[in-house]
Amino acid sequence: MDASNQPSTPKWLTKLQQHSWEPEILLSGIVLYGMFKVPDILDEFLIFFKLNIFGNSQDIDNLVALFKMGIYWLITGLILHLICRGVWIGMVGLSYTFSDGIRHKKLKYKGRFKEKVNRTPSYELIVIRLEKISSSLFSISFMLFMSVIGGYFFFLILIVIPFTILYVYFDLGFSGTTFEIFQIYVLIIVSIAFIGLADFLSLGYLRRFNWFAKIYWPVHRVISILTLSRFYRPIYYGVVTHFNKWALFLFLLVFTFVSIAGAGSIANNTYSGESFSQLELWGSNQGYTAYSGYYDDQNKDKFSSRAQIPSDIITGDVLRLFVVANITSEDAMLKRMPLDSLEEVYPDTTGAALKLMIISDFYKIEIDDNSVPIDRWFFHYKAHTKQRGYLAYIDIGTLNEGSHMLKVSGPKERYSSAFAIIPFYKDVALTDFPSRRADESEKSDPDFQPKPFGIRD
């Protein structure tokens, strides 16, 4: 369109542009206040989700981690924006106070010092530059936040949701031909995502070629919709056309790398500061780690979403096991043993008893790879962790003193391995003597029989 045919800028918009710093500062302050609280809210959402729906799910961990990463970018950008606006306000006041600018003659500098002072921009020019930087920071912060969130939505819609529907709701096992087909599908989606990322980082360089533009157009449309790019595309185009392209390319490259690495660190770190640890031999692999969340007496804040026992040192003959309930495991239980079928077989049995029969059939408990029969399960609500689940009392009177390994697993067709592996130590020395088990020969020995109180040998 010819410049002469473009509509003139309305007066109200010109006035708003001239005073844009006012809503910018106000919004930055309000948004910053809220953003500092959002990570804690996301953590609470993650706990609620794991307690009630999926138990352990890497997908929801990744979603929360990426949301946090986007929020951290937004917080960083808004802090820089407020700093720049603070300097800008100072320079505006200075330009009014010292309207004649710097008085070079009074400095009486010589040589290169004088040249340096002479090259210093006027207050008005500094104010204009800071105005542009501040407004750009405000917009770019939002663009970075939406880019991170949009990137996850792409994979959420094309991979996570289809996988969840097929695996959880249709109970389609991913093995053999099915697994190979899904691998090919994932590879295609990742390839498309890589092309979109390359286009984003190269500032649309490949779109300049006519042949590629024709092929890429439908792919670009799909990526744009799924990554929510319509919300930040005008900002992206404005930045691309007004900033140095190489500097912007390097910035976006660093942004992408930091976002991926940071989100991965947030999602996968079980312990605080794990990413920065230089320990090479230490690890957190299940089956080799005594995770504190498995034990009620060790961790009041970060507890297991799978199973728990009272302590890592058990001093009695009874081990209390709590298995956390969630919607995913319940769906698997009801598919394995429908409640309606049980009601037909056991018409005189209460509904609660039938449910406990389903639970008992589903879970398999082992100690040191030996199957442990559970006489009875109980529904239980653990108040201090706010978890619903199932409680069982395990007789460990026959176990020797020393280290043991408790495993909680489900049907082999659903769980390839135990989903909770809990080490514990049975300490016989600390157990009250009367509670120890005695064999039949000891019980028949008169000297072994307890004597009435007050009678001595």
C-alpha positions in Angstrom: 0.0 0.0 0.0 1.2 3.5 -0.9 2.2 5.6 2.1 -0.2 8.4 0.9 -3.1 6.0 1.0 -2.5 4.8 4.5 -5.1 6.1 7.1 -3.8 8.9 9.3 -3.2 8.1 12.9 -6.1 9.2 15.1 -5.4 11.9 17.6 -6.5 9.7 20.6 -4.0 7.1 19.5 -1.2 9.6 19.2 -2.0 10.9 22.6 -2.0 7.4 24.0 1.3 6.6 22.3 2.8 9.6 23.9 1.6 8.6 27.4 2.1 4.8 27.0 4.6 4.8 29.9 1.8 5.4 32.4 -0.1 2.1 31.8 3.2 0.3 31.2 4.5 1.1 34.6 1.2 0.4 36.2 0.8 -3.0 34.5 4.4 -4.0 35.1 4.0 -3.4 38.8 0.6 -5.3 39.0 1.8 -8.2 36.8 5.0 -8.5 38.7 3.2 -8.7 42.0 1.0 -11.5 40.6 3.8 -13.4 38.8 5.8 -13.8 41.9 2.9 -15.7 43.4 2.1 -17.9 40.4 5.0 -20.4 40.7 3.7 -21.4 44.2 0.1 -21.7 42.8 1.5 -24.0 40.0 3.2 -26.2 42.6 -0.1 -26.5 44.5 -1.8 -27.4 41.2 0.8 -30.0 40.5 0.4 -31.6 43.9 -3.4 -31.6 43.5 -3.1 -33.2 40.0 -0.8 -35.9 41.2 -2.8 -36.6 44.3 -6.1 -37.0 42.5 -5.6 -37.8 38.8 -2.4 -39.2 37.4 -0.2 -39.9 40.4 3.2 -39.5 38.6 3.1 -38.0 35.2 6.1 -36.5 33.3 3.8 -34.7 31.0 2.2 -32.6 33.7 5.6 -32.0 35.2 6.8 -30.6 31.8 3.7 -28.4 31.5 4.2 -26.9 34.9 7.9 -26.5 34.3 7.4 -24.7 31.0 4.8 -22.4 32.6 7.3 -21.6 35.3 10.0 -20.9 32.7 7.7 -18.6 30.8 6.8 -16.8 34.0 10.5 -16.4 34.9 11.1 -14.8 31.5 8.1 -12.5 32.0 9.4 -11.5 35.5 12.9 -10.9 34.2 11.6 -8.7 31.3 9.3 -6.7 33.5 12.0 -6.1 36.1 14.3 -4.8 33.3 11.4 -2.7 32.0 10.8 -1.1 35.4 14.6 -0.4 35.8 14.7 1.3 32.4 11.6 3.2 33.1 13.1 4.3 36.4 16.2 5.6 34.5 13.9 7.2 31.9 11.9 9.1 34.5 15.2 10.3 36.0 16.4 11.5 32.7 13.1 13.2 32.0 13.5 15.1 35.3 17.1 15.9 34.5 16.3 17.3 31.1 13.8 19.6 32.8 16.1 20.6 35.6 19.2 21.1 33.3 17.4 22.3 30.2 20.7 23.5 28.7 22.2 20.0 29.0 25.9 19.4 29.8 28.0 22.6 30.0 31.1 21.4 28.2 33.2 24.5 28.8 32.9 24.2 32.6 34.5 20.8 32.6 37.7 22.0 30.9 38.6 18.5 29.8 41.4 18.0 27.3 42.2 15.5 24.6 40.2 12.3 24.3 38.3 13.1 27.5 36.9 16.2 25.9 36.0 14.2 22.7 34.2 11.6 24.9 32.1 14.3 26.6 31.3 15.9 23.3 30.0 12.6 22.0 27.6 12.2 24.9 24.0 12.4 23.6 21.7 15.1 24.8 19.2 14.4 27.6 16.4 14.6 25.1 18.0 11.9 22.9 18.7 9.7 25.8 15.1 10.0 26.9 13.9 9.0 23.4 16.2 6.0 23.3 15.1 4.8 26.7 11.5 5.3 25.7 12.0 2.9 22.8 13.9 0.4 24.9 11.4 0.4 27.7 8.4 -0.1 25.4 10.2 -2.8 23.5 11.1 -4.7 26.7 7.5 -4.6 27.8 6.3 -6.1 24.5 9.2 -8.6 24.1 8.6 -9.9 27.7 5.1 -10.9 26.7 6.3 -12.4 23.4 8.9 -14.6 25.2 6.2 -15.8 27.7 3.8 -16.7 24.9 6.5 -18.4 22.9 7.3 -20.8 25.7 3.7 -21.6 26.4 2.9 -22.0 22.7 5.8 -24.4 22.2 4.3 -26.8 24.8 0.8 -26.5 23.4 2.1 -27.7 20.1 3.3 -31.0 21.6 0.4 -31.2 24.0 -2.2 -31.2 21.3 -0.3 -33.4 18.7 1.5 -35.9 21.0 0.4 -35.8 24.7 -3.4 -35.8 24.2 -3.4 -38.5 21.5 -1.1 -40.7 23.6 -3.3 -40.2 26.6 -6.5 -41.0 24.8 -5.1 -44.2 23.1 -3.3 -45.5 26.2 -5.5 -44.5 29.1 -9.0 -44.4 27.7 -8.8 -47.0 25.0 -6.2 -49.1 26.8 -4.2 -49.6 23.7 -0.8 -51.1 24.6 2.2 -49.6 22.8 4.1 -52.6 21.7 5.1 -54.2 18.4 3.5 -52.6 15.3 1.5 -50.1 17.3 4.6 -48.8 19.0 6.5 -48.5 15.7 3.6 -46.6 14.1 3.5 -44.2 17.0 7.3 -43.7 16.9 7.0 -42.7 13.2 4.1 -40.3 14.0 6.2 -38.7 16.9 9.2 -38.4 14.5 7.1 -36.5 12.0 5.7 -34.1 14.6 9.2 -33.5 16.0 10.5 -32.8 12.5 7.7 -30.3 11.9 8.5 -28.7 15.2 12.2 -28.5 14.3 11.3 -26.7 11.0 9.1 -24.3 12.9 11.8 -23.6 15.4 14.4 -23.0 12.7 12.0 -20.6 11.0 11.5 -18.8 14.3 15.2 -18.5 15.1 16.2 -17.5 11.5 13.7 -14.7 11.6 11.8 -16.2 8.7 14.8 -16.4 6.4 13.6 -19.5 4.6 10.3 -17.8 3.7 12.2 -15.5 1.3 12.6 -18.4 -1.2 9.5 -18.8 -3.4 9.6 -22.6 -3.7 10.0 -23.1 0.0 7.3 -20.5 0.9 4.7 -22.5 -1.1 5.6 -25.8 0.6 5.9 -24.3 4.1 2.7 -22.2 4.0 0.3 -25.0 5.1 2.8 -26.2 7.7 3.2 -22.7 9.0 -0.5 -22.3 9.3 -0.8 -25.4 11.5 2.2 -24.4 13.7 0.8 -20.8 14.1 -2.6 -22.1 15.3 -1.1 -24.7 17.7 1.6 -22.4 19.2 -0.9 -19.5 19.7 1.4 -17.3 17.6 -1.4 -14.9 16.7 -1.1 -13.4 20.1 2.6 -12.4 19.7 3.2 -12.4 15.9 2.9 -8.6 15.5 5.5 -8.1 18.2 7.8 -10.7 16.5 7.5 -9.0 13.1 8.1 -5.5 14.7 11.2 -6.7 16.5 12.6 -8.5 13.4 12.2 -5.4 11.2 13.7 -2.9 13.7 16.5 -4.6 15.5 19.9 -5.9 14.3 19.2 -9.3 12.8 22.4 -11.0 14.0 22.0 -9.7 17.6 18.3 -10.8 17.5 19.2 -14.3 16.2 21.8 -14.8 19.0 19.3 -13.6 21.6 16.6 -16.0 20.4 19.1 -18.8 20.2 20.1 -18.2 23.9 16.4 -17.8 24.8 15.5 -21.2 23.3 18.5 -23.0 24.8 17.9 -21.5 28.3 14.1 -22.2 28.1 14.6 -25.9 27.2 17.4 -26.5 29.7 15.6 -24.5 32.4 12.3 -26.3 32.0 14.1 -29.7 31.9 15.9 -28.8 35.1 12.7 -27.7 36.9 10.7 -30.8 35.7 13.4 -33.4 36.5 15.0 -32.1 39.7 13.8 -34.2 42.6 16.1 -32.3 45.0 16.9 -28.6 45.4 20.1 -27.6 43.6 20.4 -30.9 41.8 21.2 -29.3 38.5 24.3 -27.5 39.9 25.6 -30.5 41.8 29.1 -31.7 40.7 28.7 -35.2 42.3 29.4 -37.8 39.7 28.6 -41.0 41.6 25.4 -39.8 43.3 22.1 -40.6 41.6 18.4 -40.7 42.3 17.4 -43.8 40.4 14.4 -45.7 41.8 15.5 -48.9 43.5 18.8 -47.5 44.5 17.6 -44.4 46.5 15.9 -44.1 49.9 13.7 -41.3 48.8 12.7 -39.3 51.8 9.1 -38.8 50.5 8.5 -42.5 51.1 8.8 -42.1 54.9 6.2 -40.3 57.0 8.8 -39.2 59.6 11.3 -37.6 57.2 9.5 -35.3 54.8 6.5 -33.3 55.8 6.4 -31.2 52.6 7.5 -33.3 49.6 5.9 -36.7 50.0 5.6 -39.6 47.6 2.6 -39.7 45.2 2.9 -43.5 45.0 3.3 -45.1 48.4 4.6 -44.5 51.9 5.6 -46.3 55.1 6.1 -44.8 58.6 9.9 -44.8 58.7 13.0 -46.1 57.1 13.7 -48.0 60.3 11.0 -50.3 61.5 11.2 -51.5 65.1 8.1 -53.7 65.4 6.7 -56.8 63.7 4.1 -54.8 61.7 4.8 -52.6 58.7 2.1 -50.1 57.8 1.9 -49.5 54.0 -0.1 -46.6 52.5 -0.7 -46.7 48.7 -1.9 -43.5 47.1 -5.1 -43.6 45.1 -5.6 -41.7 41.8 -8.0 -41.7 38.9 -5.6 -43.5 36.4 -5.1 -46.5 38.7 -8.8 -46.7 39.4 -9.7 -46.8 35.7 -7.2 -49.7 35.3 -8.7 -51.5 38.3 -12.2 -51.2 37.0 -11.2 -52.4 33.5 -9.5 -55.4 35.0 -12.3 -56.3 37.4 -15.6 -54.4 36.7 -17.7 -53.6 39.7 -20.9 -54.6 38.0 -19.6 -58.1 37.4 -18.6 -58.5 41.0 -22.1 -57.4 42.2 -23.6 -60.2 40.1 -21.3 -62.8 41.5 -21.5 -61.5 45.1 -25.0 -60.0 45.4 -25.0 -60.1 49.3 -21.6 -58.3 49.6 -21.6 -54.6 50.4 -20.2 -52.1 47.8 -17.3 -51.1 50.0 -16.2 -54.8 50.4 -16.4 -55.3 46.7 -14.3 -52.3 46.0 -11.7 -53.6 48.4 -11.7 -56.9 46.6 -10.8 -55.0 43.4 -8.0 -53.2 45.1 -6.7 -56.4 46.7 -6.6 -58.1 43.3 -4.9 -55.2 41.6 -1.9 -54.5 43.9 1.0 -56.9 44.3 3.3 -56.4 47.4 6.7 -58.0 47.6 9.5 -57.8 50.2 12.9 -58.9 49.0 11.3 -60.3 45.8 9.0 -62.6 47.8 5.3 -62.1 47.4 3.5 -60.9 50.6 -0.2 -61.7 51.0 -2.3 -58.9 52.3 -5.1 -60.1 54.6 -7.2 -57.0 54.2 -7.0 -53.5 52.7 -8.6 -50.4 54.3 -9.6 -47.0 52.8 -7.5 -44.3 54.4 -7.2 -40.5 54.2 -3.8 -39.3 55.3 -4.5 -35.9 56.9 -1.1 -34.3 56.9 -0.5 -35.1 53.2 -4.2 -34.7 52.2 -4.0 -37.9 50.2 -6.6 -40.6 49.7 -5.5 -44.1 49.4 -5.4 -47.7 50.7 -3.9 -48.9 53.9 -2.5 -52.4 54.6 -0.8 -53.9 57.6 2.1 -56.3 56.7 3.3 -58.9 59.1 7.2 -58.7 59.1 7.7 -60.8 62.2 9.6 -63.5 60.3 12.0 -61.0 58.7 15.6 -61.0 59.9 17.2 -57.9 61.2 18.8 -55.8 58.5 18.0 -54.1 55.2 15.0 -55.1 53.1 13.3 -53.9 50.0 9.5 -53.3 49.7 8.0 -53.3 46.2 4.5 -52.1 45.2 3.4 -53.1 41.7 0.4 -53.8 39.6 -0.6 -56.2 36.9 2.2 -57.1 34.5 0.1 -56.1 31.5 0.0 -52.5 32.8 3.2 -52.1 34.8 6.4 -53.4 33.5 8.1 -52.8 36.8 7.3 -51.8 40.4 6.1 -48.2 40.7 7.3 -47.9 44.3 10.5 -49.4 45.6 11.0 -48.6 49.3 14.1 -49.7 51.3 13.7 -50.1 55.0 15.7 -51.5 57.9 14.2 -53.9 60.5 15.8 -53.2 63.9 15.2 -56.1 66.2 17.5 -54.7 68.9 15.1 -51.8 69.5 12.0 -54.0 69.6 10.4 -54.7 72.9 11.3 -58.2 74.0 7.7 -59.4 74.7 6.7 -58.6 71.1 9.4 -60.8 69.6 8.2 -64.1 68.1 9.2 -67.3 69.9 9.3 -70.8 68.4 7.3 -73.6 70.0 10.3 -75.0 72.0 10.8 -71.6 73.7 7.1 -71.4 74.5 7.1 -74.9 76.2 10.2 -74.0 78.3 9.1 -73.3 81.9 12.0 -70.9 82.4 10.8 -68.9 79.4 7.3 -68.3 80.8 6.7 -64.8 82.2 6.4 -64.7 86.0 3.8 -62.7 87.9 4.7 -59.2 88.9 6.7 -59.1 92.2 8.0 -62.7 92.1 11.7 -63.2 91.7 13.8 -66.2 91.1 
